[in-house]
Amino acid sequence: MSSDAKQTFKLAYSINEACEATSIGRTRMYELINSGDVQATRIGKRTLVIAASLHALVSGKAHGITSANDPPT
């Protein structure tokens, strides 16, 4: 890759891509979407998971999600 090439980042992922990127199963991904912990949008029949929402999920900043590093309450 040349040094002048721009790196592009995805704004959204398909359900399969989101599952692969996070190592979360499809059922759990849909649970997270339905609970509001992960944001998704529909375009036609396709469901797209918002990339920023996945980043928040894995960093432990998603609503209702606790990190393995968080002390027990």
Stockholm file with secondary structure:
# STOCKHOLM 1.0

chainA/1-73         MSSDAKQTFKLAYSINEACEATSIGRTRMYELINSGDVQATRIGKRTLVIAASLHALVSGKAHGITSANDPPT
#=GR chainA/1-73 SS CCTTCCCCCCSEEEHHHHHHHHTCCHHHHHHHHHHTSSCEEEETTEEEEEHHHHHHHHTTCSTTCCCTTSCCC
#=GC SS_cons        CCTTCCCCCCSEEEHHHHHHHHTCCHHHHHHHHHHTSSCEEEETTEEEEEHHHHHHHHTTCSTTCCCTTSCCC
//
